[in-house]
Amino acid sequence: MNHRNKKILIIGSNEHFTLEMMYYRALRNENNSVDLLSMEKILSLDFILKIKYIFPFPFFIAQRIKIIFFLLFNKKNYDLIIVFKGIYLNPSTISICKKLSIKSLWINIFPDDPYNFSNSSMSNKNVIRSMKFFDYYCLWSKKIISKINNKSILKKNKLIYLPFAFDDSKKIIMKKTKIFKYDINFIGSYDNLRHGLIRSIKIKNFIIAGGYWLNKKTNLTAKIISHVHNKKLFNIVSNSKISLNILRPQNFTAHNMRTFEIPSMNGLMLTTRSNEQNIFFKENKACFMYNGEKELTQKINFILNNPIKAERVRKEGFKISKKHTYRKRARYLLRAIY
């Protein structure tokens, strides 16, 4: 069947850097008609984020009502309705929404671990209860898919392995240079695991960008700035000898968004060792990997002392990354469904 010219509704954030906006652009580039129903602001004031974290339920109610009223008065008859994460949903809300969109297939693209209830912004029990109400459920981790299969929550043909990728909607010209502004960078939010690992790095020409670092007493010698996206992100990655990628526990066997973004920006990725990353980017050929503080230090020293080898790995990573765009992921998703 034709996987183009579909009428698609995306439900998620409308901020430029989010996963849903990357798919929005990719699906439109595949000649589909795509609307976006904006549900939340990722970058909100700190006190609003704290309220959402402590008392999420009132926000969930408001978001459910917003979707129901949108479908009640919208007459577009969407072929696909794609929910990104949707932790605010529950089974009864989805049932009501499906009755208001009889012709639509409902898809969930879940970019976190649905079984991680430790953080209210990650997941909750309604996420698991709601799974079977979706026609297709897309996950980035084979381990999580296996877990769901073992629990027989969904039919196997309704689960789709959908890895992350990189956004190629805007072409960035890669400059060829041997002069780097930074020895190493890390771009990502603060957590104790990441802080503990980074604290072992004794390189002074080091830049960190991401949420909550500026609010913490990190005792780091690195330069610390707030969130970066788009060109600022590219400028840091492409101007660094090493781009550090630290997987969180939920990603340990898999990968994260930076797995594809760093090589696509002509960055040299040094990342937590994992099986899935090694499938996408072979260790010592398209990226470098480490396991623990000792090996991390060894790999940093090796890269800095072997610029010719490092440049070969950088170029190979950049070359391979072109196979992993969100446009290709969108095409794969539609073909899997149709």
C-alpha positions as CSV (number, residue, x, y, z in Angstrom):
1,M,0.0,0.0,0.0
2,N,1.0,3.6,-0.5
3,H,2.8,5.0,2.5
4,R,2.7,8.6,1.4
5,N,-0.1,11.2,1.1
6,K,-1.4,10.3,4.6
7,K,-3.3,12.7,6.8
8,I,-1.4,12.5,10.1
9,L,-1.9,14.1,13.5
10,I,1.0,14.3,15.9
11,I,0.3,14.9,19.6
12,G,3.2,16.2,21.5
13,S,5.5,19.2,22.0
14,N,5.9,21.9,19.3
15,E,9.4,23.0,20.4
16,H,11.8,22.8,17.5
17,F,14.3,20.4,19.1
18,T,11.9,17.7,20.3
19,L,11.6,14.2,18.8
20,E,8.0,14.9,17.7
21,M,9.0,18.0,15.7
22,M,11.8,16.0,14.0
23,Y,9.2,13.4,12.9
24,Y,6.8,16.2,12.0
25,R,9.4,17.6,9.6
26,A,10.4,14.1,8.3
27,L,6.8,13.0,7.6
28,R,6.0,16.3,5.8
29,N,9.1,15.8,3.7
30,E,7.6,12.4,2.7
31,N,4.6,14.2,1.1
32,N,2.2,13.7,4.0
33,S,-0.3,16.2,5.4
34,V,0.8,16.6,9.0
35,D,-0.8,18.6,11.8
36,L,0.5,19.0,15.4
37,L,-1.5,19.3,18.5
38,S,0.8,20.9,21.1
39,M,0.5,19.4,24.6
40,E,3.3,20.8,26.7
41,K,6.4,23.0,26.9
42,I,9.6,21.1,27.6
43,L,11.5,24.3,28.5
44,S,9.3,25.8,31.2
45,L,10.0,27.9,34.2
46,D,11.6,25.9,37.0
47,F,8.7,26.4,39.5
48,I,6.2,25.1,36.9
49,L,8.3,22.0,36.2
50,K,8.4,21.4,40.0
51,I,4.7,21.7,40.3
52,K,4.2,19.3,37.4
53,Y,6.6,16.8,39.0
54,I,4.9,16.9,42.4
55,F,1.3,17.3,41.3
56,P,1.1,15.9,37.7
57,F,-2.6,14.8,37.9
58,P,-4.3,18.2,37.3
59,F,-2.1,18.7,34.3
60,F,-2.9,15.2,33.0
61,I,-6.7,16.0,33.2
62,A,-6.2,19.2,31.3
63,Q,-4.3,17.4,28.6
64,R,-6.8,14.7,28.2
65,I,-9.6,17.2,27.9
66,K,-7.6,19.1,25.3
67,I,-7.3,16.0,23.0
68,I,-10.9,15.0,23.4
69,F,-12.2,18.5,22.4
70,F,-9.7,18.8,19.5
71,L,-11.0,15.5,18.0
72,L,-14.6,16.4,18.8
73,F,-14.4,19.6,16.6
74,N,-11.8,18.5,14.1
75,K,-13.3,16.9,10.9
76,K,-10.1,15.9,9.1
77,N,-10.5,12.1,9.4
78,Y,-6.8,11.4,10.1
79,D,-5.2,8.2,8.8
80,L,-2.8,8.2,11.6
81,I,-2.7,9.8,15.1
82,I,0.8,9.6,16.6
83,V,1.2,10.2,20.3
84,F,4.7,10.9,21.5
85,K,4.9,9.4,25.0
86,G,1.5,10.5,26.3
87,I,2.0,9.7,30.0
88,Y,-1.1,11.9,30.7
89,L,-3.3,9.4,28.9
90,N,-5.3,6.6,30.4
91,P,-7.4,3.7,28.9
92,S,-10.8,5.5,29.1
93,T,-9.4,8.6,27.4
94,I,-8.0,6.6,24.6
95,S,-11.2,4.7,24.2
96,I,-13.2,8.0,23.9
97,C,-10.7,9.4,21.4
98,K,-10.8,6.3,19.2
99,K,-14.6,6.6,19.0
100,L,-14.1,10.2,17.9
101,S,-11.6,9.1,15.2
102,I,-13.0,5.8,13.9
103,K,-10.9,5.7,10.8
104,S,-7.6,6.6,12.5
105,L,-4.8,4.2,13.5
106,W,-3.4,5.2,16.9
107,I,0.4,4.9,17.3
108,N,2.6,5.6,20.3
109,I,6.2,6.5,20.0
110,F,7.6,6.1,23.5
111,P,11.2,7.5,23.9
112,D,11.7,6.5,27.5
113,D,11.3,3.3,29.6
114,P,7.6,2.8,30.1
115,Y,8.4,0.6,33.2
116,N,10.3,3.4,34.9
117,F,7.9,4.7,37.5
118,S,10.6,6.3,39.7
119,N,10.1,9.7,37.9
120,S,6.6,11.0,37.2
121,S,7.9,12.7,34.0
122,M,9.1,9.3,32.7
123,S,6.1,7.0,33.1
124,N,3.3,5.7,35.3
125,K,1.0,2.7,35.6
126,N,-1.5,4.2,33.2
127,V,1.2,4.0,30.5
128,I,1.3,0.2,30.8
129,R,-2.5,-0.1,31.1
130,S,-2.9,2.0,27.9
131,M,-0.5,0.1,25.7
132,K,-3.1,-2.4,24.4
133,F,-5.4,0.4,23.3
134,F,-2.9,1.6,20.6
135,D,-2.8,-0.1,17.2
136,Y,1.0,0.1,17.2
137,Y,3.6,0.8,19.8
138,C,7.1,2.0,18.9
139,L,10.1,1.6,21.2
140,W,13.8,2.4,20.8
141,S,15.1,-0.5,22.9
142,K,15.1,-4.2,21.9
143,K,15.4,-5.1,25.6
144,I,12.2,-3.2,26.5
145,I,10.4,-4.8,23.5
146,S,11.5,-8.2,24.8
147,K,10.1,-7.4,28.2
148,I,6.7,-6.4,26.8
149,N,6.6,-9.5,24.7
150,N,7.3,-11.7,27.7
151,K,4.4,-10.1,29.5
152,S,2.1,-10.6,26.5
153,I,0.7,-7.1,26.8
154,L,0.7,-6.5,23.0
155,K,0.7,-8.8,20.0
156,K,4.3,-9.0,18.6
157,N,3.3,-7.6,15.2
158,K,2.0,-4.5,17.0
159,L,5.4,-3.7,18.5
160,I,7.8,-1.8,16.3
161,Y,11.5,-1.4,17.0
162,L,12.2,2.3,16.1
163,P,15.7,3.5,17.0
164,F,16.5,7.1,17.4
165,A,18.2,9.0,14.5
166,F,19.2,12.5,13.5
167,D,17.3,15.4,12.0
168,D,18.5,16.1,8.5
169,S,15.7,18.7,7.7
170,K,18.3,21.4,7.6
171,K,21.5,20.8,5.7
172,I,24.6,21.8,7.7
173,I,27.8,22.2,5.7
174,M,30.6,20.3,7.5
175,K,33.8,22.4,7.6
176,K,37.0,20.6,7.2
177,T,39.4,21.7,10.0
178,K,42.2,20.3,12.1
179,I,41.8,23.1,14.6
180,F,39.5,22.4,17.5
181,K,38.2,24.9,20.1
182,Y,37.6,22.2,22.8
183,D,39.3,19.0,23.8
184,I,36.1,17.4,25.0
185,N,32.4,18.2,25.4
186,F,29.5,16.7,27.1
187,I,26.0,17.8,26.2
188,G,23.2,16.4,28.4
189,S,21.3,17.0,31.6
190,Y,22.8,16.6,35.0
191,D,22.5,13.5,37.1
192,N,24.6,11.9,39.8
193,L,25.9,9.1,37.5
194,R,27.1,11.6,34.9
195,H,28.6,14.0,37.5
196,G,30.5,11.2,39.1
197,L,32.0,10.0,35.8
198,I,32.8,13.5,34.5
199,R,34.5,14.4,37.8
200,S,37.2,11.8,37.0
201,I,38.1,13.7,33.8
202,K,41.1,16.0,34.4
203,I,41.1,17.8,31.0
204,K,40.8,21.6,31.5
205,N,39.6,22.4,27.9
206,F,36.2,20.9,28.6
207,I,32.7,22.3,28.0
208,I,29.5,21.0,29.5
209,A,26.0,22.1,28.3
210,G,22.6,21.0,29.6
211,G,19.9,21.2,32.2
212,Y,20.6,21.6,35.9
213,W,24.4,21.7,35.7
214,L,24.5,25.5,36.5
215,N,22.3,24.9,39.6
216,K,24.6,22.2,41.1
217,K,27.8,22.6,43.1
218,T,29.7,20.3,40.8
219,N,33.3,21.3,41.7
220,L,34.2,20.8,38.1
221,T,36.9,22.8,36.2
222,A,34.9,22.5,32.9
223,K,33.2,25.5,31.4
224,I,29.4,25.0,32.1
225,I,26.6,26.6,30.0
226,S,22.9,26.0,29.8
227,H,20.9,24.1,27.1
228,V,22.1,24.2,23.5
229,H,20.3,23.2,20.4
230,N,20.6,23.4,16.6
231,K,23.6,25.5,15.5
232,K,25.0,26.0,19.0
233,L,24.9,22.3,19.5
234,F,26.6,21.7,16.1
235,N,29.3,24.3,16.8
236,I,30.3,22.7,20.0
237,V,30.3,19.1,18.7
238,S,32.1,19.9,15.4
239,N,34.7,22.0,17.2
240,S,35.6,19.4,19.8
241,K,38.2,16.6,19.6
242,I,35.9,14.4,21.6
243,S,32.2,14.4,22.2
244,L,31.3,12.4,25.3
245,N,28.1,10.4,25.4
246,I,27.1,8.9,28.7
247,L,24.2,6.4,28.6
248,R,21.7,6.4,31.5
249,P,20.8,3.1,33.1
250,Q,17.7,2.7,31.0
251,N,19.9,2.9,27.8
252,F,22.8,0.7,29.0
253,T,22.2,-2.1,26.4
254,A,20.8,0.2,23.8
255,H,21.5,3.8,22.6
256,N,20.2,7.3,22.9
257,M,19.6,10.3,20.6
258,R,23.2,11.5,20.9
259,T,24.3,8.2,19.5
260,F,23.3,9.4,16.0
261,E,23.4,13.2,16.5
262,I,27.1,13.3,17.4
263,P,28.5,11.5,14.3
264,S,26.0,13.4,12.1
265,M,27.5,16.7,13.3
266,N,31.0,15.5,12.4
267,G,31.8,14.8,16.1
268,L,34.0,12.1,17.3
269,M,31.9,10.0,19.7
270,L,33.3,8.5,22.9
271,T,30.3,6.6,24.4
272,T,29.3,4.1,27.1
273,R,29.9,0.6,25.6
274,S,26.6,-1.1,24.5
275,N,25.6,-3.8,22.1
276,E,23.2,-1.8,20.0
277,Q,25.6,1.1,19.6
278,N,28.2,-1.3,18.4
279,I,25.8,-2.5,15.7
280,F,25.2,1.0,14.4
281,F,28.7,2.4,14.9
282,K,31.5,-0.2,15.2
283,E,33.8,0.4,18.2
284,N,37.3,1.7,17.2
285,K,36.1,2.1,13.6
286,A,33.2,4.6,13.7
287,C,33.3,5.6,17.4
288,F,35.2,4.9,20.6
289,M,33.6,3.2,23.7
290,Y,34.4,2.9,27.4
291,N,33.2,1.1,30.5
292,G,33.9,2.9,33.7
293,E,36.2,5.7,34.9
294,K,39.5,3.9,34.3
295,E,38.8,3.0,30.7
296,L,37.3,6.4,30.0
297,T,40.5,8.1,31.1
298,Q,42.5,5.7,28.9
299,K,40.4,6.4,25.8
300,I,40.5,10.1,26.2
301,N,44.3,10.0,26.4
302,F,44.5,7.7,23.4
303,I,42.3,9.9,21.3
304,L,44.1,13.1,22.2
305,N,47.5,11.4,21.5
306,N,46.5,9.8,18.2
307,P,44.9,12.5,16.0
308,I,45.3,10.5,12.8
309,K,43.4,7.5,14.1
310,A,40.8,9.8,15.7
311,E,40.2,11.5,12.4
312,R,39.6,8.2,10.6
313,V,37.1,7.2,13.2
314,R,35.4,10.6,13.0
315,K,35.0,10.4,9.2
316,E,33.7,6.8,9.3
317,G,31.1,7.8,12.0
318,F,30.0,10.8,9.9
319,K,29.6,8.5,6.8
320,I,27.6,5.9,8.6
321,S,25.3,8.4,10.3
322,K,23.8,9.4,6.9
323,K,22.0,6.0,6.9
324,H,20.1,7.0,10.1
325,T,17.9,10.0,9.5
326,Y,14.4,10.7,10.9
327,R,13.2,10.9,7.3
328,K,14.3,7.3,6.8
329,R,12.8,6.3,10.2
330,A,9.5,7.9,9.2
331,R,9.5,6.0,5.9
332,Y,10.3,2.7,7.7
333,L,7.5,3.4,10.2
334,L,4.8,4.0,7.5
335,R,5.9,0.9,5.6
336,A,5.7,-1.2,8.8
337,I,2.1,-0.1,9.2
338,Y,1.0,-0.2,5.6
